[in-house]
Amino acid sequence: MRRLRKNSKIRDLVRETSLTANDLIYPLFVKDGLSDSEPIHSMPGQFRLSIEGAVKEAAEIADLGVPAIIIFGIPKVKDEKGSSAYNPRGIVQRTVRRMKKEFSDELVIITDVCLCQYTSHGHCGIVKNGMLLNDQTLEILKKIAVSHAEAGADIVAPSGMIDGQVQAIREALDQSGFSDVAIMAYSAKHASSFYGPFRDAAHSAPSFGDRRSYQMDYSNPNEALREVELDIREGADIVMVKPALAYLDIIYRVKSRYRMPTAAYNVSGEYSMIKAAAEKGWIDEKTAVLEVLTAIKRAGADMILTYFAKEVAEWMRNG
């Protein structure tokens, strides 16, 4: 077997899984009211950006050959219903309009459709007596998705794990004349300890309780498959598994069973662990990142949402 590992050229010839910039989606945090970027201390190398800063970052991403970004908004004002999330002049809506003006079709613009950053309590929907109200939340998610489509989003990505969210959003988009806007569904999003840095970045930690009543139990792979199947039936164009690194088995099973375009989210905690270990000198960052992302693709992911997208694209460009 070693004959085919003899040198780098032979190894390239027989490589079974190839990672390219085309496989990557870069997340951006855009904060209303910023005039300059804010470093996210729990995510070294990542920033909360102004609209101008986000446009500049997106231009660099497009130039590096990364085909898509996903935008997470951080509003000035939060309330119990997350009304800033569907304001036509909200931070995501303004950012998308600006980016579509700048880039037209050079970059796929994906928007996160959720409420946790916008609600005063930090939960992903309407809450009453400590409980998330599913159907009332669906009505809000429909408004958010349509407002993003009106701004020019190519893909909307509902991430709250609210039952029926894909069907509700698909119907709302179709009724509003946006049948060509795709849905990337966070289909198997697990209640995970790996989201901590994101919640710091987006100011979205819940003020009470947790999200285990609507995000998935990581012990239940068969339930994950049922969630994915429901989203496919409801009209999802892309299904997602989140997180990625501790859920490679779920990615594999989803792709093997459904043969759908499959995304995996290499989440903030996975990013920050590698960054922290690399800063300590315990691992080599570049080789570790490429190994992790190749594993995610090898498991079956067609696209990977990762905070490493910019660095990886630069490494690939520079050899």
C-alpha positions as CSV (number, residue, x, y, z in Angstrom):
1,M,0.0,0.0,0.0
2,R,2.9,2.4,0.6
3,R,3.7,2.5,-3.1
4,L,0.8,4.9,-3.6
5,R,2.0,7.1,-0.7
6,K,5.5,7.4,-2.0
7,N,5.5,11.2,-2.8
8,S,3.1,14.1,-2.9
9,K,2.3,13.8,-6.7
10,I,1.2,10.2,-6.3
11,R,-0.8,11.0,-3.2
12,D,-2.6,13.7,-5.2
13,L,-3.4,11.3,-7.9
14,V,-5.1,8.8,-5.6
15,R,-6.7,11.3,-3.2
16,E,-10.4,10.3,-2.7
17,T,-11.7,13.5,-1.1
18,S,-10.7,17.0,-2.2
19,L,-11.4,20.2,-0.2
20,T,-11.7,23.4,-2.2
21,A,-12.7,27.0,-1.6
22,N,-15.9,26.2,-3.5
23,D,-17.0,24.0,-0.6
24,L,-17.0,26.8,1.9
25,I,-19.5,29.3,3.3
26,Y,-18.2,32.2,5.5
27,P,-20.2,33.5,8.4
28,L,-20.3,37.3,9.1
29,F,-21.5,39.1,12.2
30,V,-22.9,42.5,11.3
31,K,-23.8,44.8,14.2
32,D,-26.1,47.8,14.0
33,G,-24.5,51.1,14.9
34,L,-20.9,50.2,14.6
35,S,-18.4,52.6,13.0
36,D,-15.5,50.2,13.3
37,S,-15.0,46.5,13.8
38,E,-15.1,44.9,17.3
39,P,-12.9,41.9,18.0
40,I,-14.7,38.8,19.3
41,H,-12.4,37.8,22.1
42,S,-13.7,34.2,22.3
43,M,-13.2,33.8,18.6
44,P,-9.7,35.0,17.7
45,G,-9.5,36.5,14.3
46,Q,-13.3,37.1,14.1
47,F,-15.0,40.5,14.4
48,R,-18.4,42.1,14.7
49,L,-18.6,44.3,11.7
50,S,-20.3,47.5,10.5
51,I,-22.1,47.3,7.2
52,E,-19.1,48.9,5.4
53,G,-16.8,46.4,7.1
54,A,-19.0,43.5,6.1
55,V,-19.0,44.7,2.5
56,K,-15.2,45.0,2.5
57,E,-14.9,41.5,4.1
58,A,-17.3,40.0,1.5
59,A,-15.3,41.6,-1.3
60,E,-12.2,39.8,0.0
61,I,-14.1,36.5,0.3
62,A,-15.4,36.8,-3.3
63,D,-11.9,37.5,-4.6
64,L,-10.6,34.4,-2.8
65,G,-13.1,32.2,-4.6
66,V,-15.4,31.4,-1.6
67,P,-18.9,31.4,-3.2
68,A,-21.1,32.3,-0.3
69,I,-21.5,34.1,3.0
70,I,-24.1,33.8,5.7
71,I,-25.1,36.9,7.6
72,F,-25.9,37.1,11.3
73,G,-27.4,40.4,12.5
74,I,-26.9,42.0,15.9
75,P,-29.6,44.8,16.4
76,K,-29.5,47.9,18.5
77,V,-32.9,47.2,20.0
78,K,-34.3,44.0,21.4
79,D,-37.8,43.2,22.6
80,E,-39.9,40.2,23.6
81,K,-41.0,39.6,20.0
82,G,-37.7,40.3,18.3
83,S,-39.4,42.9,16.0
84,S,-36.0,44.2,14.8
85,A,-35.5,40.9,13.0
86,Y,-38.2,41.7,10.4
87,N,-37.9,45.5,10.2
88,P,-37.3,46.4,6.6
89,R,-34.6,48.8,7.8
90,G,-33.0,46.2,10.1
91,I,-29.3,45.5,10.1
92,V,-29.5,42.3,8.0
93,Q,-31.9,43.8,5.5
94,R,-29.7,46.9,5.0
95,T,-26.6,44.8,4.7
96,V,-28.1,42.5,2.1
97,R,-29.3,45.4,0.0
98,R,-25.8,46.9,0.1
99,M,-24.1,43.6,-0.8
100,K,-26.4,42.8,-3.7
101,K,-25.7,46.3,-5.0
102,E,-22.0,45.7,-4.7
103,F,-21.7,42.1,-5.8
104,S,-24.8,41.3,-7.8
105,D,-24.4,37.6,-8.6
106,E,-20.7,37.3,-7.6
107,L,-21.5,36.1,-4.1
108,V,-24.4,33.9,-2.8
109,I,-26.0,35.8,0.1
110,I,-27.5,33.6,2.8
111,T,-29.3,35.0,5.8
112,D,-29.9,33.5,9.2
113,V,-33.6,33.4,10.1
114,C,-34.0,33.2,13.8
115,L,-34.9,35.4,16.8
116,C,-32.3,34.7,19.5
117,Q,-30.2,37.8,18.7
118,Y,-33.3,40.0,18.6
119,T,-35.3,38.9,21.6
120,S,-34.8,40.5,25.0
121,H,-34.9,37.0,26.6
122,G,-32.5,35.4,24.1
123,H,-34.7,32.5,23.1
124,C,-35.4,31.6,19.4
125,G,-39.1,32.5,19.5
126,I,-42.1,33.9,21.3
127,V,-42.0,32.9,25.0
128,K,-44.9,32.8,27.5
129,N,-44.6,31.6,31.1
130,G,-41.1,30.3,30.3
131,M,-42.2,28.2,27.3
132,L,-41.6,28.8,23.7
133,L,-44.8,29.1,21.6
134,N,-44.3,27.2,18.4
135,D,-47.0,28.4,16.1
136,Q,-46.8,32.1,17.2
137,T,-43.1,31.9,16.4
138,L,-43.8,30.6,12.9
139,E,-45.7,33.8,12.1
140,I,-42.7,35.9,13.1
141,L,-40.2,33.7,11.1
142,K,-42.4,34.1,8.0
143,K,-42.1,37.9,8.3
144,I,-38.3,37.7,8.8
145,A,-37.8,35.4,5.7
146,V,-39.9,37.6,3.5
147,S,-38.1,40.7,4.6
148,H,-34.8,39.1,3.8
149,A,-36.0,38.0,0.4
150,E,-37.3,41.5,-0.3
151,A,-33.8,42.8,0.5
152,G,-32.3,40.4,-2.0
153,A,-31.2,37.3,-0.1
154,D,-30.5,34.3,-2.3
155,I,-31.0,31.7,0.4
156,V,-32.7,32.0,3.8
157,A,-31.6,29.7,6.6
158,P,-34.1,29.1,9.4
159,S,-32.1,28.0,12.5
160,G,-34.4,27.9,15.4
161,M,-35.6,24.3,15.2
162,I,-39.2,25.4,15.4
163,D,-41.6,22.7,14.2
164,G,-43.0,23.4,10.8
165,Q,-40.6,26.3,10.1
166,V,-39.6,25.2,6.6
167,Q,-43.2,24.7,5.4
168,A,-44.3,28.0,6.9
169,I,-41.4,29.9,5.3
170,R,-41.8,28.2,1.9
171,E,-45.4,29.1,1.8
172,A,-44.7,32.7,2.8
173,L,-42.0,33.1,0.3
174,D,-44.1,31.7,-2.5
175,Q,-47.1,33.8,-1.7
176,S,-44.9,36.9,-1.7
177,G,-43.5,36.2,-5.1
178,F,-40.1,34.8,-4.0
179,S,-40.4,31.2,-5.2
180,D,-36.8,31.4,-6.4
181,V,-35.4,32.0,-2.9
182,A,-34.0,28.8,-1.6
183,I,-34.2,27.4,2.0
184,M,-31.2,26.0,3.8
185,A,-32.8,24.3,6.8
186,Y,-30.9,23.8,10.0
187,S,-32.6,20.4,10.1
188,A,-30.6,18.6,12.7
189,K,-29.4,21.3,15.1
190,H,-28.3,19.9,18.4
191,A,-28.3,21.4,21.8
192,S,-24.5,21.7,22.1
193,S,-21.8,23.1,24.3
194,F,-19.9,24.1,21.2
195,Y,-22.1,27.2,20.6
196,G,-20.6,29.3,23.5
197,P,-18.4,31.6,21.5
198,F,-21.2,32.3,18.9
199,R,-23.5,33.4,21.7
200,D,-20.8,35.7,22.9
201,A,-20.3,37.0,19.4
202,A,-24.0,37.6,18.7
203,H,-25.0,38.6,22.2
204,S,-27.6,35.8,22.0
205,A,-27.3,33.7,25.2
206,P,-30.7,33.0,26.8
207,S,-31.4,35.0,29.9
208,F,-33.1,32.0,31.5
209,G,-33.2,28.3,31.0
210,D,-31.7,26.7,27.9
211,R,-32.8,25.6,24.4
212,R,-33.0,21.9,25.0
213,S,-36.8,21.9,24.6
214,Y,-36.4,22.8,20.9
215,Q,-32.8,22.0,19.9
216,M,-32.0,18.3,19.5
217,D,-30.7,15.8,22.1
218,Y,-27.3,14.8,20.7
219,S,-27.9,11.2,21.9
220,N,-30.6,10.6,19.3
221,P,-29.3,10.0,15.7
222,N,-32.6,8.4,14.5
223,E,-34.5,11.5,15.7
224,A,-32.0,13.6,13.6
225,L,-33.0,11.6,10.5
226,R,-36.7,12.1,11.2
227,E,-36.1,15.9,11.6
228,V,-34.2,16.0,8.2
229,E,-37.0,14.0,6.5
230,L,-39.6,16.4,7.8
231,D,-37.7,19.4,6.4
232,I,-37.3,17.7,3.0
233,R,-41.0,17.0,2.9
234,E,-41.7,20.7,3.8
235,G,-39.7,22.0,1.0
236,A,-36.1,22.4,2.1
237,D,-33.6,22.8,-0.7
238,I,-30.5,22.2,1.5
239,V,-30.4,20.3,4.8
240,M,-27.9,21.0,7.5
241,V,-26.3,19.2,10.4
242,K,-25.0,21.4,13.3
243,P,-22.4,21.1,14.9
244,A,-20.1,19.2,12.5
245,L,-17.0,17.7,14.1
246,A,-18.7,15.7,16.9
247,Y,-21.6,14.8,14.5
248,L,-19.7,13.2,11.5
249,D,-21.9,10.1,11.9
250,I,-25.0,12.1,11.5
251,I,-23.7,13.9,8.4
252,Y,-22.8,10.5,6.9
253,R,-26.2,9.0,7.6
254,V,-28.1,12.1,6.3
255,K,-26.2,12.2,3.1
256,S,-26.4,8.4,2.5
257,R,-30.1,8.2,3.1
258,Y,-31.5,11.3,1.4
259,R,-28.9,12.3,-1.2
260,M,-29.9,15.9,-0.6
261,P,-27.5,18.9,-0.8
262,T,-26.1,18.7,2.7
263,A,-24.5,21.4,4.7
264,A,-22.5,21.1,7.9
265,Y,-21.7,23.9,10.3
266,N,-18.2,23.9,11.7
267,V,-19.3,25.9,14.7
268,S,-17.7,28.5,16.9
269,G,-16.6,26.2,19.6
270,E,-14.9,23.9,17.1
271,Y,-13.1,27.0,15.6
272,S,-12.0,28.4,19.0
273,M,-10.7,25.1,20.3
274,I,-8.3,24.9,17.3
275,K,-7.3,28.5,17.7
276,A,-6.6,28.1,21.4
277,A,-4.6,25.0,20.9
278,A,-2.6,26.6,18.1
279,E,-1.9,29.7,20.2
280,K,-0.5,27.4,22.9
281,G,1.7,25.7,20.3
282,W,0.1,22.4,21.0
283,I,-1.0,21.8,17.4
284,D,-0.2,23.2,13.9
285,E,-3.3,25.3,13.0
286,K,-3.1,24.9,9.2
287,T,-2.8,21.1,9.1
288,A,-5.4,20.7,11.9
289,V,-7.9,22.9,10.1
290,L,-7.5,21.1,6.7
291,E,-7.8,17.7,8.4
292,V,-11.0,18.7,10.2
293,L,-12.6,20.2,7.2
294,T,-11.7,17.3,5.0
295,A,-13.2,14.9,7.5
296,I,-16.4,16.9,7.4
297,K,-16.5,16.7,3.6
298,R,-15.5,13.1,3.7
299,A,-18.5,12.4,5.9
300,G,-20.8,13.7,3.2
301,A,-21.1,17.4,3.5
302,D,-21.4,19.2,0.2
303,M,-20.8,22.6,1.8
304,I,-19.2,23.7,5.1
305,L,-20.1,26.8,7.0
306,T,-16.8,27.7,8.7
307,Y,-15.0,30.6,10.3
308,F,-11.8,29.2,8.7
309,A,-13.1,29.8,5.2
310,K,-11.1,32.9,4.5
311,E,-7.8,31.4,5.9
312,V,-8.4,28.2,4.0
313,A,-9.0,30.0,0.7
314,E,-5.8,32.0,1.3
315,W,-3.8,28.9,2.0
316,M,-5.1,27.3,-1.2
317,R,-4.3,30.3,-3.3
318,N,-0.8,30.7,-1.9
319,G,0.0,26.9,-2.0
